[in-house]
């Protein structure tokens, strides 16, 4: 991935607003490379492509500037709609050295062909240039202001702006000649997307690094960080996912990789290998600090797809849902009764009945005369001449007249248009997990399809020679695998897709192969067992060997150190082998982390202060979670705190959380009880 520049040489020291390149393969990236000017960058790219071809590798090269101009421009300049002919024309007219170039003069020359007031604008030089306005005052553009793709990519800049913060006009004019020369140098071996079939070993594509990225981490140069993250994201896509992103039609203007024509987004950048790194000097980490670190370091990792509202149940909304229609769309009656023009003063009121009626879906075609009433049914659009309704139970009907007692306020028993949701308003916010009620709301405001996150895939893997499948013959020292069925069902209950990776013995090669399979099939990996630092703790050993392992010694009970790391770009949560500790660590740490990575955001479990039905003395230093349930308004805890007592998990209906400090709990004292339901179970 290449972050380009339209300016002059930026000097020997790495800096922002320069040319940066990063190469990634299979979810692993090299260090971003600083290139001080376009001549150095062109030479670097030539050498890189040559070495990739020599190694018989396919390579996708992304450049962060438009490959085409809005429709009509190429034809006006070259006499053909072919954008690659325009590339050749620009290469013939651009002069470029590390110290100077003629991009502003060429923009003015082109403008003079169209009257000198457009399409290009903004002169970044001290001298005036005939035909190139410094601002958009008196600006006239004979072509569309933006390409179609830029209407879908919010925040993108028009290629007509030649200077100023964020402008890409200079990058286009200085970049396309370089691409033309590279294409000519490797003739017959380079495809240009989306103008040509992708049937050659090298592909040039257009990217926009800011499309799915937030702010760069503190201390990182934004341009360098962004090309690294985009390279990582693209290197992890499956063939099917990549081709899905490349399946667009934009033969003249070009397209930004990652913006599909239905506005679905590219897979977000993967997490960094060091995203779980603890601050220097940290040993034991308090629970709240560990949770804050996870919340700060993690982000959504799933791509998006558009589905019908009927299939959106349980899916996470990628973008705000904007109402296409007000609800209700027009004023209507809230009750069965009789409608008329209000208000009505105090006393007996008698009105003649107009022939006909208004019902839901069957409006009254005429107008109700002043002083007359009309039969109306619940949900009926209010006809002209009606703004107030009285309940039929409060009316006497006789001889085509109605009689009732006033007073009645104008508007009584009616619904205003849009009193629920107004057309154009946000009906549901991005990040919400759609419920049955949400499906009703979306349907009511005219939404037929929504953009949602693909479900998070969570791989579950048990490790250890001592484990056998339930129902099999267990030899001396062997136990049945209790964690995997527990974690698979827990992941399913939380609304994610469980991926069963089975059991692996304490064999490092077999475990490595199984982790590779898990990384190919899932977005996140949960392992149980092998996460400590012993001779047979191969999960932590392999993560450490890959250079992406952190041992979080969290101050909680029950629970051992969590092994957190990355495997082929996928986050790994190494859970304790003890089922009680595995469940507690999953609920407290993995559950909110999975929610965040799925696009739902970070969710705190709802706890309740309940009188204790037990006594306990607790030493300071660790947070404790006790298996508990509520009976007759008090919370009782399991009779044993032993982490091997799996029956306590079934007995319990939630957890009692006891804070980090010293505590002597007596019967009747308030303690925080978190029901399993607050965790989503």
TITORVEX-748733 format. One line per field, with one value per residue (C-alpha): residue number from 1; x, y, z. Coordinates in nm, 4 decimals, decimal comma. Each point is the difference from the previous one (the first is absolute). Last residue first. Layout:
N
k: c(NUM ...)
east: c(X ...)
north: c(Y ...)
up: c(Z ...)
END
This chain:
681
k: c(681 680 679 678 677 676 675 674 673 672 671 670 669 668 667 666 665 664 663 662 661 660 659 658 657 656 655 654 653 652 651 650 649 648 647 646 645 644 643 642 641 640 639 638 637 636 635 634 633 632 631 630 629 628 627 626 625 624 623 622 621 620 619 618 617 616 615 614 613 612 611 610 609 608 607 606 605 604 603 602 601 600 599 598 597 596 595 594 593 592 591 590 589 588 587 586 585 584 583 582 581 580 579 578 577 576 575 574 573 572 571 570 569 568 567 566 565 564 563 562 561 560 559 558 557 556 555 554 553 552 551 550 549 548 547 546 545 544 543 542 541 540 539 538 537 536 535 534 533 532 531 530 529 528 527 526 525 524 523 522 521 520 519 518 517 516 515 514 513 512 511 510 509 508 507 506 505 504 503 502 501 500 499 498 497 496 495 494 493 492 491 490 489 488 487 486 485 484 483 482 481 480 479 478 477 476 475 474 473 472 471 470 469 468 467 466 465 464 463 462 461 460 459 458 457 456 455 454 453 452 451 450 449 448 447 446 445 444 443 442 441 440 439 438 437 436 435 434 433 432 431 430 429 428 427 426 425 424 423 422 421 420 419 418 417 416 415 414 413 412 411 410 409 408 407 406 405 404 403 402 401 400 399 398 397 396 395 394 393 392 391 390 389 388 387 386 385 384 383 382 381 380 379 378 377 376 375 374 373 372 371 370 369 368 367 366 365 364 363 362 361 360 359 358 357 356 355 354 353 352 351 350 349 348 347 346 345 344 343 342 341 340 339 338 337 336 335 334 333 332 331 330 329 328 327 326 325 324 323 322 321 320 319 318 317 316 315 314 313 312 311 310 309 308 307 306 305 304 303 302 301 300 299 298 297 296 295 294 293 292 291 290 289 288 287 286 285 284 283 282 281 280 279 278 277 276 275 274 273 272 271 270 269 268 267 266 265 264 263 262 261 260 259 258 257 256 255 254 253 252 251 250 249 248 247 246 245 244 243 242 241 240 239 238 237 236 235 234 233 232 231 230 229 228 227 226 225 224 223 222 221 220 219 218 217 216 215 214 213 212 211 210 209 208 207 206 205 204 203 202 201 200 199 198 197 196 195 194 193 192 191 190 189 188 187 186 185 184 183 182 181 180 179 178 177 176 175 174 173 172 171 170 169 168 167 166 165 164 163 162 161 160 159 158 157 156 155 154 153 152 151 150 149 148 147 146 145 144 143 142 141 140 139 138 137 136 135 134 133 132 131 130 129 128 127 126 125 124 123 122 121 120 119 118 117 116 115 114 113 112 111 110 109 108 107 106 105 104 103 102 101 100 99 98 97 96 95 94 93 92 91 90 89 88 87 86 85 84 83 82 81 80 79 78 77 76 75 74 73 72 71 70 69 68 67 66 65 64 63 62 61 60 59 58 57 56 55 54 53 52 51 50 49 48 47 46 45 44 43 42 41 40 39 38 37 36 35 34 33 32 31 30 29 28 27 26 25 24 23 22 21 20 19 18 17 16 15 14 13 12 11 10 9 8 7 6 5 4 3 2 1)
east: c(-2,6961 0,0498 0,2384 -0,2836 -0,1979 0,2625 -0,1119 0,2573 -0,0360 0,1788 -0,0064 -0,2098 0,0547 -0,2901 0,2147 0,3557 0,2674 0,3468 0,1826 0,3573 0,0422 -0,0445 -0,3813 -0,2165 -0,2082 -0,2773 -0,0603 -0,3101 -0,2697 0,2100 -0,0638 0,1266 0,3264 0,0286 -0,0101 0,3394 0,1678 0,3655 0,0290 -0,0581 -0,2092 -0,2278 -0,3533 -0,1180 -0,1092 -0,3322 -0,1568 -0,3038 -0,3479 -0,1635 0,2724 0,2598 0,2847 0,3780 0,3326 0,2585 0,2176 0,2966 0,2077 0,3536 0,2243 -0,1719 -0,1001 -0,3622 -0,2046 -0,3335 -0,3462 -0,3079 -0,3591 0,1202 -0,2440 -0,0218 0,1615 -0,0596 0,2415 -0,0433 0,2866 0,2064 -0,0173 0,2736 -0,1164 -0,2258 0,2411 0,0977 0,3426 -0,1652 -0,2360 0,2874 0,1953 -0,3037 -0,0328 0,3734 0,0745 -0,2588 -0,2117 0,2890 0,2194 -0,2840 -0,0726 0,3648 0,0553 -0,2893 0,1018 0,3673 0,2113 0,0627 -0,0767 0,2414 -0,1844 0,1406 -0,0431 0,0301 0,2827 0,1656 -0,0104 -0,0238 0,0353 -0,1555 0,0946 -0,2137 0,1668 -0,2000 -0,3570 -0,2384 0,0716 0,1284 0,3168 0,0836 0,3393 -0,0273 0,2488 0,0626 0,0728 0,0625 0,3617 -0,0968 0,2113 -0,1903 -0,3275 0,1380 0,1178 -0,3245 -0,2010 0,2571 -0,0362 0,1586 0,3272 -0,1760 -0,0618 -0,3787 -0,2430 0,0060 -0,3674 -0,3000 0,0258 -0,2225 0,0814 -0,1473 -0,0972 -0,0423 0,0664 0,3531 0,1252 -0,1478 0,1799 0,3327 -0,0697 -0,0567 0,3335 0,1820 -0,1693 0,1060 0,3593 0,0032 -0,1352 -0,1806 -0,3126 -0,2501 -0,3767 -0,2723 0,0107 -0,3732 -0,0880 -0,2651 -0,1861 -0,0822 -0,3316 0,1013 -0,1887 0,2164 0,3215 -0,1256 -0,0964 0,3481 0,1627 -0,1836 0,0354 0,3755 0,0661 -0,1224 0,2521 -0,0160 0,2902 0,3084 0,2394 -0,0543 -0,1983 -0,3299 -0,2056 -0,2085 -0,3395 0,1234 0,3017 0,3392 0,2299 0,3196 0,2287 -0,0982 -0,1599 -0,3564 -0,0782 -0,2972 -0,0028 -0,2181 -0,1558 -0,1459 -0,3193 0,0337 -0,0745 -0,3196 -0,1073 -0,3781 -0,2659 -0,3758 -0,0299 -0,3321 -0,0413 -0,2339 0,2287 0,2917 -0,2154 -0,1337 0,3500 0,1171 -0,2705 0,1262 0,3488 0,2964 0,3340 0,0785 0,3425 -0,1335 -0,3005 -0,3662 -0,2708 0,2341 -0,2228 -0,0552 -0,3755 -0,1189 -0,0423 -0,2767 -0,1858 0,0760 -0,3498 -0,2041 -0,2148 -0,3625 -0,2079 -0,0369 0,1436 -0,2081 -0,0946 -0,3439 -0,2550 -0,2472 -0,2796 -0,1168 -0,2675 0,0268 -0,2398 -0,1166 -0,3344 0,1657 0,3557 0,0956 0,3732 0,2426 0,0596 0,0756 0,3057 0,0216 0,2362 0,1559 0,1716 -0,2606 -0,0853 0,2193 0,0096 0,2003 0,1840 -0,1548 0,2045 -0,2966 -0,3346 -0,1802 -0,3730 -0,0298 -0,1223 -0,1535 0,0431 0,2308 -0,0516 0,2021 0,1960 -0,0070 0,1938 -0,0109 0,3101 -0,0039 0,3375 -0,1115 -0,3644 -0,1839 -0,3818 -0,2931 -0,2943 0,0695 -0,1623 -0,1810 0,1362 -0,1439 0,2128 -0,1069 0,2094 0,3567 0,1498 0,1225 0,3428 -0,0090 -0,0805 -0,1712 0,0690 -0,2133 0,1158 0,2453 0,3259 0,3451 -0,1150 0,2452 0,2289 0,2333 0,3115 -0,0271 0,2857 0,1873 0,1537 0,3472 0,1229 0,3784 0,1614 0,3409 0,2838 0,1484 -0,3048 0,0845 -0,2011 -0,2336 -0,2976 0,1055 -0,1431 -0,3500 0,1582 0,1672 0,3772 0,2953 0,3425 0,2747 0,3461 0,0987 0,2972 -0,1610 0,2449 0,2316 0,2757 -0,1976 -0,2667 0,2606 0,2146 -0,3009 -0,0960 0,3517 -0,0023 -0,3353 0,1180 0,3195 0,3219 0,2756 0,3411 0,0199 0,3515 -0,0421 -0,3603 -0,1673 0,0040 -0,3370 -0,0027 0,3577 -0,0824 -0,2270 -0,3701 -0,1256 -0,1168 -0,3749 -0,1328 -0,1077 -0,3221 -0,3429 -0,1195 -0,2187 0,2545 0,2751 0,2512 0,3062 0,2121 -0,0732 -0,1317 0,0948 -0,1695 -0,0244 -0,0746 -0,1595 -0,1689 0,0772 0,0985 0,3380 -0,1325 -0,1752 0,3160 0,1868 -0,2590 -0,0082 0,3774 0,0137 0,1021 0,2970 0,2443 -0,2620 -0,0281 0,3753 0,0702 -0,2707 0,1508 0,3579 -0,1036 -0,1828 0,2830 0,2520 -0,2372 -0,0972 0,3529 -0,0163 0,0707 -0,3560 -0,1944 -0,1422 -0,3515 -0,2815 0,0171 -0,2680 0,0279 0,3094 0,2310 -0,1771 0,0965 0,0275 0,1210 0,3024 0,0063 0,3043 -0,0068 -0,2389 -0,3640 -0,1738 -0,2049 0,0637 -0,1464 -0,0875 0,2826 0,3152 0,1567 0,3800 0,2068 -0,0485 0,2393 0,2028 0,1796 -0,3125 -0,2127 0,2741 0,0178 -0,3772 -0,0076 0,2629 -0,1986 -0,3124 0,1654 0,0891 -0,3423 -0,1845 0,2095 -0,0461 -0,3776 -0,0115 -0,0764 -0,0051 0,1122 0,0461 0,1099 -0,1172 -0,3741 -0,1426 0,0486 -0,2901 0,0664 -0,1419 -0,1821 -0,2801 0,0849 -0,3300 -0,0092 0,3709 -0,0766 -0,2130 0,2871 -0,0237 -0,0521 -0,1607 0,1584 -0,0135 0,1002 -0,0370 0,1757 -0,0885 0,1442 0,1228 0,3392 0,3467 -0,1388 0,2089 -0,0456 0,3183 0,2177 0,0800 0,3293 0,0209 -0,0900 -0,2822 -0,2544 -0,3487 -0,2379 -0,0269 -0,3170 0,0017 -0,0176 0,2398 -0,2541 0,0090 0,3330 0,1429 -0,0691 0,2350 0,2860 -0,0727 0,0167 0,3229 0,1508 -0,1028 0,1523 0,3288 0,2513 0,2887 0,2763 -0,0214 -0,0528 -0,3234 -0,1176 -0,3566 -0,1281 0,0907 -0,0828 -0,3340 -0,0875 0,0964 -0,2233 -0,2787 0,0340 -0,0416 -0,3260 -0,1609 -0,2912 0,1682 0,0687 0,3049 -0,0856 -0,3790 -0,0322 0,1966 -0,2094 -0,3449 -0,0649 0,1775 0,3762 0,1799 0,2552 -0,0752 0,2743 0,1081 0,1870 -0,0479 0,2346 -0,1337 0,2693 0,0005 0,3178 0,2264 0,3151 0,1319 -0,3322 0,0289 0,3591 -0,0935 -0,2962 0,2240 0,2751 -0,2459 -0,1771 0,3260 0,1050 -0,3384 0,0161 0,3507 -0,1120 -0,3230 0,1778 0,1135 -0,1094 -0,0664 -0,0617 -0,2628 0,1328 -0,0980 -0,3487 -0,1456 -0,3598 0,0889 0,2464 0,0379 0,2104 -0,0026 0,0787 0,0175 0,0344 -0,0051 -0,2600 0,1495 0,3698 0,2884 0,3395 0,1937 -0,1988 -0,3548 0,0739 -0,2781 -0,3778 -0,2693 0,0356 -0,1008 -0,0912 0,0807 -0,1321)
north: c(-1,5700 0,3628 0,0958 0,1723 -0,3245 -0,1819 0,2226 0,2417 0,0371 0,2876 -0,0354 0,1775 -0,1123 -0,2000 -0,2960 0,1205 0,0820 0,0855 0,1715 0,0928 0,1715 -0,1257 -0,0012 -0,3070 -0,1042 -0,2503 -0,2077 -0,1348 -0,2642 -0,2549 -0,3719 -0,0752 0,1870 -0,1527 -0,3474 0,0779 -0,0178 0,0145 0,3698 -0,0699 0,2827 -0,2504 0,0437 0,1910 0,3533 0,1403 0,3267 0,1252 0,1019 -0,3384 -0,1886 0,1565 -0,2028 -0,0093 -0,1241 0,2297 0,2460 0,1511 0,3082 -0,0330 0,2041 0,0309 -0,3032 -0,1147 -0,1122 -0,1561 -0,0338 -0,1099 0,0984 0,3266 0,2833 0,0883 0,2852 -0,0676 -0,0411 0,0816 -0,1361 0,2654 -0,0218 0,1282 0,0587 -0,2157 -0,0121 -0,3673 0,0949 0,1981 -0,2825 -0,2473 0,2198 0,0343 -0,3823 -0,0800 0,1884 -0,0494 -0,2770 -0,1932 0,0365 -0,1275 -0,2934 -0,1059 0,0370 -0,2353 -0,2362 -0,0271 0,0058 0,3740 0,2055 0,0949 0,2742 0,0186 0,2951 -0,0812 0,1463 -0,3304 -0,0753 0,2988 0,0088 -0,0188 -0,2661 0,0652 -0,0605 -0,2303 0,0519 -0,0273 0,2508 0,3225 0,2074 -0,0496 -0,1345 0,0845 -0,2078 0,1577 -0,1904 0,1278 -0,0809 -0,3211 -0,1964 0,1644 -0,1076 -0,3511 -0,0174 0,1442 -0,2678 -0,2717 -0,0061 -0,3421 0,1192 0,2575 0,3696 0,0307 -0,0150 -0,3721 -0,0452 0,1532 0,1696 0,2742 0,1160 0,3080 0,0758 -0,3630 -0,2554 0,0773 0,0898 -0,3232 -0,2083 0,1657 -0,0579 -0,3694 -0,0234 0,1654 -0,2325 -0,3051 0,1237 0,0814 -0,3342 0,0147 -0,1550 0,1998 0,0033 0,1153 0,3113 0,0686 0,3323 0,1886 0,2738 0,2946 0,0885 -0,0173 -0,3272 -0,1540 0,1082 -0,1516 -0,3248 -0,0398 0,1035 -0,2593 -0,2767 0,0728 0,0417 -0,3349 -0,2244 -0,3243 -0,0790 -0,2214 -0,0881 -0,3737 -0,0764 0,1493 -0,2104 0,2245 0,1386 0,3595 0,0459 -0,0412 0,2552 -0,0793 0,0546 0,3696 0,2650 0,1097 0,2240 0,2275 0,2205 0,3114 0,1305 0,3498 0,0347 0,2179 0,3564 0,1526 0,2341 0,0147 -0,0909 0,0647 0,3184 0,1811 0,1595 -0,2721 -0,2786 0,1398 0,0330 -0,3560 -0,1402 0,2018 -0,1583 -0,3463 0,1086 0,1281 0,0223 0,3703 0,1141 0,2658 0,1860 -0,0674 0,2340 0,2859 0,2721 0,0563 -0,0618 0,0726 -0,2782 -0,0451 0,3321 -0,0113 0,0983 0,0876 -0,2699 0,0629 -0,0617 0,3735 0,2344 0,3022 -0,0348 -0,1345 0,1579 -0,1399 -0,2545 -0,2171 -0,0215 -0,1544 0,0389 -0,2200 -0,0630 -0,1191 -0,0555 0,0605 0,0535 -0,0629 -0,3679 0,1023 0,1847 0,3621 0,1078 0,3376 0,1373 -0,0681 0,2380 -0,1782 -0,3678 -0,1382 -0,3102 -0,3067 -0,1789 -0,0751 0,0432 0,3197 0,0818 0,3590 0,3146 0,3305 0,3570 0,0955 -0,2286 -0,3250 -0,0076 -0,2859 -0,3171 -0,1611 -0,2182 -0,3810 -0,1217 0,0335 0,1054 0,3244 -0,0004 0,0835 0,2412 0,3093 -0,0144 0,3068 0,1397 0,0464 0,1381 0,0106 0,2232 0,1295 0,1295 -0,2230 0,0616 -0,1425 -0,0973 -0,3394 -0,3704 -0,2759 -0,3126 -0,2883 0,1172 0,1484 0,1818 0,1060 0,2853 -0,1097 -0,2168 -0,1351 -0,0574 0,2186 -0,1579 -0,0962 -0,0018 -0,0052 -0,3119 0,0960 -0,2140 -0,3427 -0,1383 -0,3135 -0,3090 -0,1740 0,0180 0,1562 -0,2736 0,1498 0,3423 -0,1210 -0,0286 0,2192 -0,1215 0,1270 -0,1124 -0,1141 0,1167 0,2657 0,1647 -0,1014 0,1991 0,2442 -0,2430 -0,2669 0,2430 0,1242 -0,3595 -0,0723 0,3212 -0,0885 -0,3517 0,1154 -0,1026 -0,1815 0,0636 0,3251 0,1419 0,1136 0,0389 -0,3242 -0,1159 -0,1342 0,2000 -0,1051 -0,2198 0,2701 -0,0644 -0,0537 0,2872 0,0027 -0,2283 0,2269 0,1929 -0,0470 0,3133 -0,1866 0,0755 -0,1367 0,2321 -0,1953 0,0588 0,3520 0,0117 0,1144 0,2729 -0,1612 -0,3724 0,0156 -0,3370 -0,1716 -0,3517 0,0751 -0,0117 -0,3312 -0,1280 0,0701 -0,1722 -0,3087 -0,0280 0,0299 0,3334 0,0079 0,1843 0,2698 0,0853 -0,0059 0,2271 0,2389 0,0101 0,0555 0,2655 0,1781 -0,0152 0,1544 0,2824 0,0719 0,0178 -0,1958 0,1499 -0,0288 -0,2600 0,1209 0,1427 -0,2028 -0,2282 -0,1271 0,2328 0,1896 -0,2187 0,0823 -0,2602 -0,0187 -0,3244 -0,1107 -0,3743 -0,2172 -0,3662 0,0611 -0,1001 0,2737 0,1204 0,3685 0,3381 -0,0874 -0,0507 0,0329 -0,3343 -0,0348 -0,2766 0,0765 0,2928 0,0176 0,3210 0,1370 -0,0508 0,1555 0,3001 0,0496 -0,0329 0,2743 0,2253 -0,0649 0,1129 0,3634 0,1075 -0,2187 0,1092 0,3651 -0,0334 -0,1920 0,2830 -0,0958 0,3420 0,2402 -0,0399 -0,1156 -0,0422 -0,1561 -0,3566 0,0534 -0,1017 -0,2946 0,0690 -0,2502 -0,2696 -0,0608 0,3272 -0,0461 -0,3246 0,1850 0,2302 0,3561 0,3569 -0,1085 0,1733 0,3530 0,1416 0,3726 0,1868 0,3680 -0,0422 -0,3594 0,1181 0,0564 -0,0117 -0,1751 0,1587 0,2057 -0,1016 0,2468 -0,0328 -0,1077 -0,3597 -0,2173 0,0990 -0,1252 -0,1022 -0,2460 -0,0308 0,2936 0,3778 0,0522 -0,0275 -0,3759 -0,0369 0,2508 -0,2483 -0,2541 0,2515 0,1034 -0,3633 -0,0439 0,3035 -0,1367 -0,3425 0,1328 -0,1684 0,0997 -0,1240 -0,3794 0,0425 -0,0169 0,1176 -0,0982 0,0264 -0,3401 -0,1911 0,1828 -0,1149 -0,3602 -0,0014 0,1538 -0,2958 -0,2225 0,1791 -0,1231 0,2365 0,1149 0,3379 0,0626 0,3057 0,0227 -0,3789 -0,0404 0,2698 -0,1342 -0,2028 0,1080 -0,0683 -0,3336 -0,1962 0,2007 0,0175 -0,2289 -0,2650 -0,3743 -0,2638 -0,3571 -0,2608 -0,3528 -0,1909 -0,1834 0,0970 0,1841 0,1809 0,1128 0,1152 0,2065 0,1535 0,1074 0,1421 0,2055 0,1143 0,1170 0,1841 0,1727 0,0947 0,1461 0,2068 0,0958 0,1448 -0,0828 -0,3628 -0,1219 -0,3752 -0,1402 -0,2977 -0,3404 -0,1343 -0,3365 -0,0907 -0,2419 0,2388 0,3717 0,2703 0,3646 0,3163 0,3642 0,3141 0,3244 0,2037 -0,1145 -0,0364 -0,2453 0,1774 0,0371 0,2871 0,0505 0,0329 0,1913 -0,0240 -0,2208 -0,2746 -0,3671 -0,2460 -0,3387 -0,3400)
up: c(2,8864 -0,1100 0,2804 0,1844 -0,0325 0,2051 0,2846 0,1471 0,3783 0,1724 0,3789 0,2626 0,3580 0,1485 0,1061 0,0599 -0,2543 0,1268 -0,2829 -0,0874 -0,3353 -0,3561 -0,0089 0,0509 -0,2997 0,0675 -0,3101 -0,1742 0,0106 0,1863 0,0433 -0,3507 0,0592 0,3461 -0,1524 -0,1558 0,3423 -0,1094 0,0798 0,3670 0,1460 0,1733 0,1399 -0,3083 0,0827 0,1207 -0,1064 0,1880 -0,1164 0,0638 -0,1909 -0,2271 -0,1494 0,0304 -0,1341 0,1528 -0,1921 0,1807 -0,0689 0,1300 0,2274 0,3373 0,2097 0,0070 0,2981 -0,0862 0,1540 -0,1909 -0,0834 -0,1500 -0,0677 -0,3738 -0,1933 -0,3682 -0,2920 -0,3696 -0,2097 -0,1801 -0,3793 -0,2327 -0,3553 -0,2122 -0,2971 0,0330 0,1393 0,2808 0,0899 -0,0044 0,2426 0,2286 0,0155 0,0166 0,3216 0,2762 -0,1512 -0,1533 0,3079 0,2220 -0,2316 -0,0301 0,3757 0,0696 -0,2811 0,1118 -0,3162 0,0241 -0,3102 -0,2793 -0,1871 -0,3530 -0,2369 -0,3733 -0,2090 -0,0745 0,3735 0,2329 0,3758 0,3428 0,2532 0,3079 0,3360 0,2260 0,1077 0,2913 0,1485 -0,1498 -0,0154 -0,3648 -0,0993 -0,3690 -0,1951 -0,3386 -0,3190 -0,3531 -0,0835 -0,1801 0,2498 0,2846 -0,1573 -0,0402 0,3617 0,1354 -0,1783 0,0796 0,3761 0,0427 0,1537 0,2156 -0,0704 0,0067 -0,2930 -0,0725 0,0820 -0,1703 -0,3381 -0,1396 -0,3545 -0,1707 -0,3614 -0,1021 -0,2751 -0,1211 0,3487 0,1350 -0,2634 0,0841 0,3694 -0,0786 -0,1834 0,2903 0,2474 -0,2017 -0,0107 0,3715 0,1172 0,3318 -0,1472 -0,2048 0,0480 -0,2400 -0,2173 0,0409 -0,1621 0,1972 -0,1912 0,2271 0,1630 0,3664 0,0343 -0,2752 0,1718 0,3273 -0,1752 -0,1460 0,3276 0,2121 -0,2588 -0,0193 0,3706 0,1311 -0,1767 0,1975 0,2280 -0,0271 0,2807 -0,0372 -0,3173 -0,1074 -0,2410 -0,2226 0,1038 0,0309 -0,2330 0,1631 0,1605 0,1936 -0,2963 -0,0041 -0,2204 -0,0692 -0,2992 -0,0610 -0,3127 0,0091 -0,3226 0,0376 -0,2031 -0,3104 0,0960 -0,1332 -0,2790 -0,0149 -0,2558 -0,0299 0,2044 -0,0375 0,3429 0,1261 -0,1211 0,1963 0,3109 -0,0226 -0,0545 0,3002 0,2153 -0,1001 0,1152 -0,2028 0,1776 0,0042 -0,1154 -0,2349 0,1387 -0,0716 -0,1355 -0,0853 -0,1435 -0,3725 0,0187 0,3530 0,2566 0,2606 -0,0299 -0,3724 -0,1055 0,3109 0,1568 0,0907 0,3119 0,0794 -0,2646 0,1049 0,3619 0,0862 0,2369 -0,0565 0,0405 -0,2868 -0,2727 -0,3431 -0,2917 -0,2836 0,1782 0,3204 0,1224 0,3642 0,0546 0,2869 -0,0835 -0,3634 0,1246 -0,1183 -0,2762 -0,0863 -0,3124 -0,2692 -0,2887 -0,2522 0,0806 0,2939 -0,1145 0,1624 0,2654 0,2262 -0,1750 -0,0989 -0,0386 -0,1159 0,1786 -0,1111 0,1279 -0,2855 -0,2970 -0,0190 -0,3264 -0,2482 -0,0750 0,3421 0,0287 -0,0251 0,1303 0,3602 -0,0103 -0,0795 -0,0221 -0,2228 0,0256 0,2076 0,3412 0,1330 0,3261 0,3511 0,2843 0,3625 0,2242 0,0204 -0,3251 -0,2856 -0,1565 -0,2568 -0,3597 -0,0233 0,0433 0,1453 0,1804 -0,0137 0,1534 -0,0803 -0,3131 -0,2629 -0,1004 -0,2817 -0,0321 0,3539 0,0142 -0,2462 -0,3064 -0,1162 0,3593 0,0266 0,1482 0,1354 -0,1334 0,0610 0,1822 0,1990 -0,0910 0,2443 -0,2365 -0,3316 -0,2236 -0,0384 -0,0441 -0,3163 0,0093 -0,1002 0,1011 0,2248 0,1088 0,3479 0,2078 0,2212 0,2414 0,2832 0,1736 0,2154 0,1211 0,0689 0,1986 0,1980 0,0862 0,1269 0,2027 0,1583 0,0863 0,1716 -0,1786 0,1873 -0,1555 -0,1981 -0,0373 -0,3591 -0,1124 -0,1081 -0,3619 -0,1186 -0,3254 -0,0764 -0,2972 -0,1353 -0,0492 -0,3502 -0,2204 -0,0614 -0,2748 -0,2839 0,0252 -0,1505 -0,1792 -0,2559 -0,2718 0,2162 0,1615 0,1149 -0,3072 -0,1216 -0,3574 -0,3489 -0,2039 -0,3433 0,0381 0,3443 0,0525 0,3300 0,1078 0,1601 0,3580 -0,0621 -0,1656 0,3224 0,2180 -0,2223 -0,0179 0,3792 0,1439 0,2375 -0,2252 -0,0564 0,3677 0,0660 -0,2980 0,1187 0,3503 -0,1159 -0,2521 0,2835 0,2528 -0,2389 -0,1006 0,3626 0,1364 0,3254 0,3457 0,1254 -0,1928 -0,3319 0,0058 -0,1505 -0,3001 -0,2372 -0,3014 0,1166 -0,2112 -0,3301 -0,2561 -0,3791 -0,1505 -0,2050 -0,0629 -0,0718 -0,1081 -0,2916 -0,0510 0,1955 -0,2963 -0,0796 0,0991 0,3619 0,0810 -0,2118 -0,0928 -0,0168 -0,1656 -0,3699 0,0100 0,3199 -0,0957 -0,1697 0,3105 0,2130 -0,2350 0,0030 0,3783 0,0299 -0,2358 0,2121 0,3233 -0,0692 -0,1292 0,2478 0,2988 -0,0922 -0,0087 0,3312 0,2453 0,3689 0,1228 -0,2900 -0,3613 -0,3441 0,0621 -0,3187 0,1324 0,2395 0,3584 0,1953 0,3257 -0,0551 -0,2526 -0,1812 -0,1973 -0,0613 -0,1829 -0,2558 -0,0920 0,1191 -0,1233 -0,3242 -0,3014 -0,1458 0,3387 0,0649 0,2807 0,0571 0,3521 0,0403 0,1248 -0,1452 -0,3555 -0,2697 -0,3447 -0,0039 0,2913 0,2780 0,1836 0,3640 -0,0842 0,1394 -0,2658 0,0801 -0,2822 -0,2869 -0,2149 -0,0409 -0,0508 -0,2927 -0,2832 -0,0594 -0,1824 0,2474 0,2787 -0,1581 -0,0083 0,3588 0,1149 -0,1960 0,1756 0,3391 -0,0720 -0,1386 0,2285 0,2258 0,2323 -0,0302 -0,3773 -0,1996 -0,3404 -0,0834 -0,3587 -0,1494 0,3194 0,0118 -0,3518 0,0795 0,3081 -0,2132 -0,2366 0,3062 0,0812 -0,3246 -0,0725 -0,3194 -0,1665 0,2191 0,2134 -0,0332 -0,0071 0,3229 0,1688 -0,0906 0,3135 0,3171 0,0050 0,0238 0,2014 0,3137 0,2659 0,2846 -0,1975 0,0590 -0,1430 -0,0211 -0,0535 -0,1326 0,0709 -0,2446 0,1979 -0,3065 -0,0271 0,3601 -0,0521 -0,3071 0,1808 0,2888 -0,2217 -0,2038 0,3175 0,1574 -0,3185 -0,0217 0,3696 -0,0299 -0,2992 0,1807 0,3030 0,3548 0,0209 0,3578 0,0344 0,2381 0,1987 -0,1324 0,0334 0,1019 -0,0875 -0,2760 -0,1677 0,0632 -0,1706 0,1131 -0,1940 0,1101 -0,2133 0,1992 0,1840 0,3307 0,0609 -0,0284 -0,0067 -0,3276 -0,1490 -0,1237 -0,3739 -0,1780 0,0200 -0,1510 0,2586 0,0047 0,2760 -0,1535 0,1029)
END
